[in-house]
């Protein structure tokens, strides 16, 4: 049950932050802007099966899961290591390395699910957009697992908290705009469409938009599980070899 103590610690920190406008507002303002700007500006101009607004809503939820799962986990770990200097107390605790890493990742998954659900509520109230099938929950949870595990790895590796912005610039932002969140990747040039097909955000979007558990949905779930498992294993390794010096 060591993971549960770590999870509760992370969620308690979130609870203390969540009432502050400076924490919640930046996490949801960009998705809201994208939602209304693209939704009102491009609805009817982009042809996709099922309508553009449901397509866009799923993409923005996937984007929210990705950014919150990664950003908050990486920032929490790196700040604890480099600024607040309390991360070593977690490393020296009797909690096993795997359990501690799982508690951190599970908290990241919870953050991703909370903010992703907020966007869903806005979409439902504004445009009547809802959940299509159980694949939606798999997309949120597996996407949160994948990107929270990546946040664990990056949080353990960076030498300064500001270095996370480099990962955002070179990996997270390109996936946001070229991973099929705002328009189908088939609309891209062939070479870029091929590269975008390997982005994990594409697998999240596939699950969020699926009407049932088809072969494509299972493939997307396996991709997120496999990538998340690799990131988690690397994160546990880095955690087990962590040193203050």
ABEGO torsion letter per residue (X at the ends): XAAAAAAAAAAAAAAAAAABAAAAAAAAAAAAAAAAAAAAAABGABBBBGEAAAAAAAAAAAAAAAAAAAAAAAAAAAAAAAAAGAAAAAAABABBAAAAAAAAAAAAAAAAAAAAAAAAAAAAAAAGBBBABAAAAAAAAAAAAAAAAAAAAAAAABABAAAAAAAAAAAAAAAAAAAGAABBAAABBAAAAAAAAABAAAAAAAAAABABBBAAAAAAAAAAAAAAAAAAAAAAAAAAABBAX
